[in-house]
């Protein structure tokens, strides 16, 4: 019986084992169903998580390694379940063939299914947790932004790159006119960090725009940082959340299209500094915004040069064989030139001309672009862009002053002072409180330049209007009803005759300047005309007597640099005239009718050597005269009150109580003495020409402190005995004498041994920009110019005994420390004894041109070759160049590309 018990026990264990196997086999199908259901739920969790990841990646975030690992494990278990299914199908087929019911048991499929269920459920639980993890996503450092190629912006990209690597630069402002490529540049900066090595943890791009809302900026930044957005949160709380994230990161914030200063702290952006290493770069159309933003550097995006413009136009037209063909090439060049290097205009015109194949189509395009550019497809988009800036100007005065500039030809350099006087004559400046119209006018010019509507001309004293801006101004005018008829603009069109008077009737402003008009014989009726510009019609010699009789509200009349010899008698009808320019004409006598212009404030008759007579009654009638300029003009002043001569006297000028600016010419010692003894004249003379003053040996410029402080131009010529200029001892003691002098011209002074008898300190002549010296044979040097901080131009011609421009004996060591910071042009001609400009080399940071002609003893130029891009062009004889002495051959080779034969 002893063997029965163990046997029964063995049979029982065997039965239990077989029962469990049968149970597993019976449950396989049921477990497979459970696995399928669990797997579906797992896939739902995975798909939800993938959607979150995809959405986050669009915002510049990426998933953590933890999330990536979970997704990989889901893919792995999906593959394992697929294999299980394939195994089950194979076992089923075998079971059918062998009539077996325990195939699942033999291959272990049941266990695999059970294990898979446990794994799927585990992944499902962890996946649900991952979806809610705030740290399951990481910031992508840079998100690519779609952008067109940055044509012509390579140098700017390089500059910005250098600034971003500079530890002391936190904020960079990029400004320029609308359509010039600022946004393209900023996008290129952003996308550049996709491939560049950098240590920014996050680069954030935000479009601000004109009517920005702080909450929208916060939302854009918050989303980029992966922060949730709650519409109910206060602005300050959102700022705090953004700040707490960004202060822990080294960031680069790119802000596009700022129209005004942006308070970064209010948004929640930490101020970039050397400690946090973060940077802010923004674009704007106004340089003023750069100042509001405390930009460490302000970079202006300039227009494309001619070559870059042409390449961009070619690209957009798309067919080089068309635009390079002889009939079309010059027309295409004209179109590109009229676009003025503005990328948006070039792109628009290129696309508009892409399918134009005939010469006639291109001729028509040039004509339309010249007369009605807004009709060209795409150009209205350019103008719409500029109109945002136009509307953003502070007031209507700025807008009126801007539109007035369209009276001048394309890219015409306008003297700032002349433009301001036009504005004053039109009454644009009447509503402003400051009595000094020049100060007000310069402020307006500054605002228009800051807004990128005006540019500096060829000289600092000039401004010009970009071609596209001028076309935009004409477009603005054409938007108003009948504006084209109110503005008759035919400047620089080669006209030989004035337009028919029928076209003048409704005109408010007419510009016919710089043409070939010879006579004005018709009698126009212009009841609304306020400005008439006829200057630089050099052949204009006759104006009919009744020409001005029907211009009752004319305020600005410019007849300068014409050949008229007399004014029409109808000039007396211009009772509202405020600005009259007769400079450079051949008028010999001012008619007494001029004295009826009681509202005249500005009378300019400079550079008219023909003027011989100014009746007293003319000047006495001009009781509101504010500016009178007779520089290089009338010199027949009567100085004795008891004289019976009807000619004007200085006492007549002293009766002009509103006079603030005076230009005069004198050629007598007695006249000069009267000027020097009249405090009224001394305090108002801005332009003084002294010529052929016999017996003048020394010239006392200023007798008392404050005298001659207004003097801006001084010309002295053909005074044979003059030995030096002198500032009175009391005035010289101030050490800042002649603070307003801008131009000094000394010509034909053979006995001049020293320009200034007084010592010239660095505080003197602070605004002197141009020195012109010729035929001063006894002058040995002009060492004093070394101390002029704003000198831009120096001419030295025909000075027989000059040996040095700068003499070592007359300057100190410290004078070289800040020598010539603004000098642009130096020209030396026929100075036979000249041996040196300076004995030591000088760095000229702004020198563009230096010319040396017929000065054989000058063997060396005082130039430092610090930077090839800053070297000036040297104009000289080839033989003289070949014999120049250099410190080393390398310096000569460096300068060789800058040599030009004179």
Buried (B, 14 or more C-beta within 10 A) or exposed (E): EEEEEEEEEEEEEEEEEEEEBEEBBEBBEEBBEBBEEBBEBBBEBBEEBBEBBEEBBEBBBBBBEEBEEBBEBBEEBBEBBEEBBEBBEEBEEEBEEEEEEEBBBEBEBBBBBBBBBEBBBEBBEBBBEBBEEEEBBBBBBBBEBEBEEBBBBEEBBEBBBEBBEEEEBBBBBBBBBBBBBBBBBBBBBBBBBEEEEBEBBBBBBBBBBEEBEBBBBBBBBBBBBBBEEEEEBEBEEBBEBBBEBBEEBBBBBBBBBBBBBBEBEEBBBBEBEEEBBBBBBBBBBBBBBBEBBEBBBBBBBBBBEEEBBBBBBBBBBEBEEBBEEEEBEEBBBBBBBBBBBBBBBBBBBBBBBEEBEEEEEBBEBBEBBBEBBBEBEBBBBBBEBBBBBBEBBEEEBBBBBBBBBBBBBBBBBBEBBBBBBBBBBBBBBEEBEEEEBBEBBBBBBEBBBBBBBBBBBEBEBBBBBBBBBBBBBBBBBBEEEEBBEBBBBBBBEEBEEBBEBEBBBBBBBBBBBBBEBBEBEBBBEBEBBBBBBBBBBBEBBBBBEBBBBBBBBBBBBBBBBBBBEBBBBBBBBBBBBBBBBBBBBBBBBBBBBBBBBEBBBBBBBBBBBEBBBBBBBBBEBBBBBBBBBBBBBBBBBBBEEEEEEEBBBBBBBBEBEEBBBBBBBBBBBEBBEBBBEBEBBBBBBBBBBBBBBEEBEEBBBBBEBBBBBBBBBBBBBBBBBBBBBBBBEEBBEBEBBBBBBBBBBBBBBBBBBBBBBBEBEBEBBBBBBBBBBBBBBBBBBBBBBBBBBBBBBBBBBBBBBBBBBBBEEBBEEEBBEEBBEBBBBBBBBBBBBBBBBBEEBBBBEEBBBBBBBBBBEBEBBBBBBEEEEBBBBBBBBEEBBEEBEBEEEEBBEBBEEBBEEB
